[in-house]
Amino acid sequence: MNTAIGAILRLCRNKNEKLIGINDGYSGLIKKDFFDFKNTRSDFIMGLSGTILHSARMPSFAEEKVIKEAAKNLIKEKIEGLIVIGGDGSFRGALALNKYSGVPVVGIPATIDNDIYGTDETIGFDTACNTALEAINKIKDTAMSFERIFVVEVMGKKRGFLALEVGIVAGAEAILIPEVESPLTEIVEGLKKEREKGQTDAIIVMAEGVTNRDKITSFIEEKTKCPTRKSVLGYIQRGGSPTRRSRMLAVEFASHAYELIKTAPAGPKMIGLDGERVITMDLEQSVEGHKEIDFERYELHRLLSNIY
């Protein structure tokens, strides 16, 4: 996110345009908590992880009176265009703000879940994948040394994009995602057969949104008679230095958002990625759409696995 913010700041300065930051998301807009970029170097921001504007969830922003207050503050500050960097919740708020304020809005998708409809990839997804992959590689050492099965839980409450991507490249024996009913009996039988052949360890990557996820580790241990441990990667996936790909995607999205917002587009828009091409689509279409998991990629995992 900082890379995107820094890129927008640099573009604004090159055109002698004023950029106003809003701290803590929509909460900051209600409180009129604005960030002054006057003495901030754009290259410094682009080199930082996370977001200098901070982020905060605000459930009350779904209330009409709260949105109207935020819209009023946008108008009072004479803000001519708003670029929103975030996920589904941020985009829904952006739609509402545009409705009540008339201020042009452009969304930049940034979520490690990669679940935004209309873009193949979001800012931060590649970084989160690399972070999770590094952790799994280290867990493999313990799995092999102690002859254990590890169930590694990655983020993804509703969607399994992160688990599927990481599981394939990590060579996981099994991948469990919310979109597919977990074939636990098949997995257990496959693990038992591999153990008989001499493979005494295994990695199973599981998205946090999988049904009955808290019972899966004990079920596998009970059925395979093999020591099975669960490792939750948690918020480690959200931090760390962004990868080259995540940074470049942020710069490309930011530059397109900057150019688009200056044209005062009719209706809220979103910047997305189609293959390697940066595209624009209606923000409402993105919010109302549903991004499907790549089931061909899931089948590829099953072909690569040695337990099915």
C-alpha positions in Angstrom: 0.0 0.0 0.0 2.8 2.4 0.8 4.3 1.8 -2.7 1.0 2.9 -4.2 0.7 5.9 -1.9 4.2 7.0 -2.7 3.7 6.6 -6.4 0.6 8.8 -6.3 2.4 11.4 -4.2 5.2 11.6 -6.7 2.8 11.9 -9.7 0.9 14.7 -7.9 4.1 16.6 -7.0 5.3 16.4 -10.6 2.1 18.2 -11.6 2.1 20.6 -8.7 -1.1 19.0 -7.4 -2.1 18.7 -3.7 -2.5 15.2 -2.2 -4.3 14.7 1.1 -4.0 11.5 3.0 -6.8 10.2 5.3 -5.6 8.4 8.4 -7.3 5.2 9.6 -9.5 4.9 6.6 -13.1 5.9 6.9 -12.7 6.5 10.6 -10.2 9.3 9.8 -12.6 10.8 7.4 -15.3 11.1 10.1 -12.8 12.6 12.5 -11.2 14.8 9.8 -7.8 13.2 10.6 -5.8 14.1 7.5 -2.2 13.4 6.7 0.0 16.2 5.5 2.5 15.0 2.9 4.3 18.3 2.8 7.6 17.1 4.3 7.3 13.4 3.3 9.6 12.0 0.6 7.8 9.8 -1.9 10.7 7.5 -2.3 10.8 7.0 1.5 7.2 6.0 1.5 7.6 3.6 -1.4 10.4 1.8 0.5 8.2 1.1 3.6 6.1 -1.9 4.2 2.4 -1.6 5.3 0.7 1.8 5.1 1.7 5.1 6.8 -2.0 6.1 6.7 -2.8 3.1 8.9 -5.9 1.0 8.5 -9.0 0.5 10.7 -12.2 -1.5 10.4 -15.3 0.6 10.9 -18.6 -1.5 11.0 -20.6 1.7 11.6 -19.7 3.0 8.2 -22.6 0.8 6.8 -25.0 3.3 8.5 -26.5 6.0 6.3 -26.0 8.8 8.8 -22.3 7.9 9.2 -21.7 7.8 5.5 -23.5 11.1 5.0 -21.2 12.7 7.6 -18.1 11.4 5.8 -19.5 12.6 2.5 -20.0 16.1 4.0 -16.4 16.2 5.2 -15.2 15.3 1.7 -17.1 18.2 0.3 -16.0 20.6 3.0 -12.3 19.7 2.3 -12.9 20.4 -1.4 -11.6 17.0 -2.3 -11.9 16.6 -6.1 -11.2 12.9 -6.3 -10.7 10.0 -3.9 -8.5 7.0 -4.4 -9.4 4.1 -2.1 -6.8 1.3 -1.6 -8.3 -1.9 0.0 -10.6 -4.8 -0.3 -14.3 -5.5 -0.5 -15.3 -3.5 2.6 -13.3 -0.5 1.5 -14.9 -0.6 -2.0 -18.4 -0.8 -0.6 -17.7 2.3 1.5 -16.3 4.0 -1.6 -19.5 3.3 -3.5 -21.6 4.8 -0.7 -19.3 7.9 -0.5 -19.6 8.6 -4.2 -23.4 8.3 -4.0 -23.8 10.9 -1.2 -20.9 13.2 -2.1 -20.6 13.0 -5.9 -16.9 13.0 -5.5 -15.2 10.8 -8.2 -13.8 7.6 -6.7 -11.3 5.0 -8.0 -10.5 1.8 -6.2 -7.1 0.0 -6.1 -7.5 -3.6 -5.0 -5.2 -4.5 -2.1 -5.8 -7.7 -0.1 -3.7 -10.8 0.5 -6.9 -12.9 0.0 -6.8 -12.0 -3.7 -10.7 -12.3 -3.8 -11.6 -9.1 -5.6 -13.7 -9.7 -8.7 -12.3 -8.0 -11.8 -8.6 -8.4 -11.2 -6.4 -11.5 -11.5 -4.2 -10.3 -8.7 -4.3 -7.8 -5.9 -1.6 -5.8 -4.2 0.0 -7.9 -1.5 -1.0 -11.3 -2.8 2.4 -12.2 -4.2 4.1 -11.0 -1.0 1.8 -13.0 1.2 2.4 -16.1 -1.0 6.2 -15.8 -0.7 6.0 -15.2 3.1 3.8 -18.3 3.6 6.0 -20.4 1.3 9.1 -19.4 3.3 7.4 -20.5 6.5 6.2 -23.8 5.1 9.7 -24.6 3.8 11.0 -24.2 7.4 8.1 -26.3 8.8 9.1 -29.0 6.4 12.4 -29.4 8.2 10.7 -30.3 11.4 8.1 -32.5 9.6 10.9 -34.6 8.0 13.1 -34.7 11.1 10.4 -35.8 13.5 8.4 -37.8 10.9 5.2 -35.8 11.4 2.3 -34.5 9.4 1.8 -30.8 9.6 -1.4 -29.0 8.8 -0.4 -25.4 8.0 -3.2 -22.9 8.2 -3.0 -19.8 6.0 -5.4 -16.8 5.7 -8.5 -17.0 3.6 -11.8 -16.9 5.6 -14.0 -17.2 2.6 -11.7 -18.0 -0.4 -8.8 -20.3 -0.9 -6.7 -18.4 -3.4 -3.7 -18.1 -1.0 -3.9 -21.7 0.2 -4.1 -23.1 -3.4 -1.3 -21.0 -4.8 1.1 -21.7 -1.9 0.1 -25.3 -1.5 1.0 -26.1 -5.1 4.4 -24.5 -5.2 5.2 -25.9 -1.8 4.6 -29.4 -3.0 1.9 -30.0 -0.3 0.4 -33.5 -0.2 -3.1 -31.9 0.3 -4.7 -28.5 0.0 -8.0 -27.7 1.8 -10.0 -24.7 0.7 -13.5 -23.4 1.4 -14.7 -23.9 -2.2 -14.2 -27.6 -2.2 -15.5 -30.1 0.4 -12.5 -31.5 2.2 -11.8 -35.1 1.0 -10.5 -36.1 4.4 -11.1 -39.9 4.0 -9.3 -39.9 0.7 -6.4 -37.9 2.1 -6.0 -40.1 5.1 -6.0 -43.3 3.0 -3.4 -41.7 0.7 -1.2 -40.7 3.7 -1.3 -44.2 5.1 -0.3 -45.7 1.8 2.6 -43.3 1.5 3.7 -44.0 5.0 3.8 -47.7 4.2 6.1 -46.9 1.3 8.5 -45.0 3.6 7.3 -41.3 3.4 6.9 -40.5 7.1 6.1 -36.8 6.8 3.6 -34.6 5.0 2.4 -31.0 4.6 -1.2 -30.1 4.3 -2.0 -26.5 3.5 -5.4 -25.3 4.8 -7.3 -22.0 4.4 -8.7 -20.7 7.6 -12.2 -20.7 6.2 -12.4 -24.5 5.8 -15.4 -26.1 7.6 -14.5 -27.8 11.0 -10.9 -26.8 10.6 -10.3 -27.2 14.4 -11.1 -30.9 14.2 -9.1 -31.8 11.1 -5.7 -32.2 12.8 -6.9 -34.6 15.4 -8.9 -36.5 12.8 -5.8 -37.1 10.6 -3.7 -38.1 13.6 -6.4 -40.5 14.8 -6.8 -42.2 11.4 -3.2 -42.3 10.3 -1.7 -43.0 13.8 1.0 -40.5 12.8 1.9 -37.5 15.0 0.1 -34.6 13.4 0.6 -30.9 14.4 -1.2 -27.7 13.3 0.7 -24.5 12.6 -1.2 -21.3 12.2 0.8 -18.7 10.2 -1.6 -15.9 11.1 -0.7 -12.3 10.8 2.9 -13.0 9.7 1.4 -13.2 6.2 0.4 -9.6 6.3 3.8 -8.2 7.1 7.3 -8.1 5.7 9.0 -6.3 2.8 6.8 -6.5 -0.3 8.1 -8.5 -3.3 9.2 -6.9 -6.5 6.0 -8.1 -8.2 3.7 -6.6 -5.5 5.6 -3.3 -5.6 5.4 -3.1 -9.4 1.7 -3.9 -9.4 1.2 -1.2 -6.8 3.0 1.4 -9.0 1.0 0.3 -12.1 -2.3 0.4 -10.3 -1.5 3.8 -8.7 -0.4 5.4 -11.9 -3.6 4.3 -13.7 -5.8 5.4 -10.8 -4.1 8.8 -10.8 -4.7 9.3 -14.5 -8.3 8.1 -14.3 -9.3 10.2 -11.2 -8.2 13.4 -13.0 -10.7 12.7 -15.8 -13.6 12.7 -13.2 -15.0 9.4 -14.5 -18.7 8.9 -14.6 -19.4 6.5 -11.8 -16.9 4.9 -9.4 -14.2 2.8 -11.1 -11.7 0.1 -10.1 -8.2 -0.6 -11.5 -7.6 -4.3 -12.1 -5.3 -6.8 -13.8 -6.3 -9.0 -16.8 -3.3 -11.2 -17.5 -0.5 -8.7 -17.6 -2.7 -5.8 -18.8 -4.0 -3.2 -16.4 -7.7 -2.6 -16.9 -10.5 -0.4 -15.6 -14.0 -1.6 -14.6 -17.0 -0.2 -12.8 -16.5 -0.4 -9.1 -20.1 -1.5 -8.5 -19.6 -4.4 -10.9 -16.5 -5.5 -8.9 -18.3 -5.3 -5.6 -21.3 -7.3 -6.8 -19.3 -9.8 -8.7 -17.9 -13.2 -7.4 -14.4 -14.2 -8.2 -14.2 -18.0 -8.7 -11.4 -20.1 -7.6 -9.3 -21.6 -10.5 -10.6 -25.2 -10.4 -8.2 -26.2 -13.1 -5.4 -25.2 -10.8 -7.0 -27.3 -8.0 -7.1 -30.3 -10.4 -3.4 -29.6 -11.2 -2.7 -29.9 -7.5 -4.4 -33.3 -7.3 -2.4 -34.5 -10.3 0.9 -33.4 -8.7 0.0 -34.9 -5.3 1.2 -38.4 -4.5 -1.7 -39.3 -2.2 -4.8 -39.2 -4.4 
